[in-house]
Structure formats: C-alpha cells, structure tokens
Amino acid sequence: MRIPDMAKVTIRYWAAAREAAGLAEEEVDAQTLAAALDAVLARKPDTRLRDVLARSSFLLDGTPARREHHRTLELTDGAVVEVLPPFAGG
C-alpha cells in the first residue's frame, strides 16, 4: 500500500466555522482530509471548532467531500478545503 505524500493545503472557514476557528483560513500539512481536520483541531483546544466541524460539510477544490471518505481522501499541494457549517434561513 502506497503512503501518500504530505500536502500543504488551505482550510477556509465560513460563517460559524470562521467564528469558532477565530480566523478566515489557515494552512496545514496533511495527507488526507481527516488528517487536515485533526491538525486544525490540535491547534485549537477550545471545543467550539470541534462541534462546528462535526456538523459541517466540506468542499475539496469545489467538490463535495463525503464524510465517509475523509480518512481516505488524499490531498494534493495547493488544495483548498472549505468548511461549510449548516446555514440558517432559506
């Protein structure tokens, strides 16, 4: 089994995710989407971001990332992960 290389990716936060993260975006080095999310959570001991991420959906370079694939979804250098919390309204 091939081990994927680390990739430098940008995590962009929207709405409640931006508020919980305390910033609009950040860069992390990770092999998979799950590892990228783990990396941002390791930087923020406050549980608010963890709670928001648990309810959020994610786009990887504009394509929806299904939750069941987070552990296996490999990232490439320059990828952009957008964190989309549930939005209120209609």
N, C-alpha and C positions, 0 to 999 in steps of 0.2 A: 504494500500500500504506500503510495506516494504521500509525503508530508508537504503540504503547501507552504510556500514562502510567506514571510510576514509582508504585509502591505501597509502603506501609510494611507489612511482613509480619513475623510472628513465626516463628522457626525453633525448634522444640522438639526436643531431643536425648534419646534413650532409651538406656539400658544402655551399651554400649561407645562409642556416639557421644557420650554425655554425658561419659564419662571422657576421650575424645580431645579434645573441644571445651573441656573444663575448666569448663563451665557447663551449666545445665539448659536455658536458652533465651536467645535474643538477637533483636533487631530489625534488619532491613536494609531498604534501599530498593532495589527491583528491578522490572523489567518482566516477567521470565519466571522460571520455576523455575530454569533453568540459571544465569541472572544472579544469583539469590539465593544459590545454592550457590557460585558463583565469588566473590561478595562475602564470604562467611564464610571461604572458603579464603584470600583475600587478607589477612585479619586474623590468620591463624594460619600462620606459616611452617613449623611442625612438620608432617611428612608423615603423622603418625598419623591425623589427621582426614581427610585426602585418601584414605587407604587404607580407612578405615571407610566414607566416603561412596561409594566405588566399589563396595562390597559391599552397601550398604543399599538398602532400598525406602523410598518416600516416600508420605505421605498429604497431600493438599491439602484442607483443610477436611473431613477424614474420608473422602475419596475417593482410592483408589489412583491414583498418577501414574505412568503407564508411562514407562520410561526413554527410549524413542524420541521422546517428546513433550516432554521437558524444555526444549528450545530454543524451542518454540513455545507452551508452556502459559503463558498470560498470568495475572498475579497481580492481585488487587484489594486495595485498602486493607483492613487488618484480617484478611487471610487468615492461616491458620496452616498451616505446613508441619511435619509430624512426620517425623523421621528415625528409621527403624526398622532397626537393624543385624540381621544374622542372629542368631537366638536359639538357644542350645544347649538340649538337653533335649527332652522330649516330652510 
